Amino acid sequence: MWGGAEYERIAQGFAPVHDALVSALAPRPGERFLDVATGTGEVALRAARAGVAVSALDLAPALLEQARAKAAAEGLAIEWAEGNAQQLPYDDESFDAVASSFGVIFAPEAELAAAELGRVCAPGGRLGITAWLPAAGPHSIYSRFVDDGGEDPTERWGKRESVSELLQPWFQLEIEDRLWRLEGKSPEAVWELMSSGAPPLKAVLGSLEPGRRDEFRAAMIEYWEDFRTNGAVSEPCGYLLVLGRRR
């Protein structure tokens, strides 16, 4: 799913989120920094520019290829790896800072992924995660068009109580409510962006018969009409910034 969309288009829009996450972690030269589920590498690139030794992992080869190309263009030395957030290929206590922006939250087994974050972070090290609030954005429409596949792992990370349960065995936590805005010139323009660039939405679209695809498109455009101001769309999307200190 993650390699089948033009995710770079979405990642560019997340720039304020990536900036805030890396700023909160405040990487310092000489530190070891891990970006889990790096996607096209935006968090890893920012950390590398700060002078830290960066490793970055993702399960989608197509996204890693884009990330590598961007790092090469800037002359940034980043250690890229294809792998799973539930089984990180790193030694215990390997990193001074561990980050994941809207990435690790999609791991099917949240407990395993959380335990891996704790395992690879050094005592006193820092954690930074961004997680969507439950039912934020277009996810509120999906249930009308797809069968219930059971518990959505992203919801575990997007609720204060449950994300605390996941991470508190390893980290002292601070959790902040943040806001990102999905913007476009029109509801149709936002649909074009999201249906081509957002892997979960594109996956839903690809699972539907042609008639249902048309209904899905109409429902999404109607949804984004509610966020139109002076012709353009600006949809507020809430997320959590989860910061931790390794015990």
QUICORPE-V511178 format. One line per field, one symbol per residue. phi: phi as a letter, one per 30 degrees, with the letter a starting at -180 (. if undefined). psi: psi as a letter, one per 20 degrees, with the letter a starting at -180 (. if undefined). burial: b if it has 24 or more other ideal C-beta (glycine too) atoms within 12 Angstrom, else e. A space follows every 50 residues. Layout:
phi = ???
psi = ???
burial = ???
//
This chain:
phi = .dccbddeddedddedddeddddddhdbejdcbccchdiciddddddddd jcdccbbacceddddddedddddciccbdcbdacddaddbdehdbdbbba chbedcdecdddddddedddddeidcbbbcbddeididedceddbbddcj dddddddcceddddddcdecbdcbbbdbbbcdbadaedddeddddccced dddeeddcdeddddddedddddddedcdbhjccbcdbdbccccbbdd
psi = ghijrmhhhghhhjghggghghghhmqqpirpppoplhcjjgggggghhi jropqpqqiohhghgggghgghhikpopoqppapiimplqrqliqhppqo olfhiiphnhgggghhghgipqpirqqpqppqqpkqbihihhiiiqqoja pohhhhhjpgghhghghhhhqpqppqprpqppqrhrhhhgggghhhhogg ghgggiiqqgghgggggghgghgihijppkhrpnppoqrpoopqpp.
burial = ebeebbbbbbbebbebbbbbbbebbebeeebbbbbbbbbbbbbbbbbbbb ebbbbbbbbbeebbebbbebbeeeebebbbbbbbbbebebeeebbbbbbb bbbbbbbeebbebbbbbbbbbbeebbbbbbbbbbebbbbebbeebeeeee ebbbbbbbbbebbeebbeebbebebeebebbbbbeebeebbbbbbebbbb bbebbeeeeeeeeeebbebbbebbeebeeeeebebebbbbbbbbbbe
//
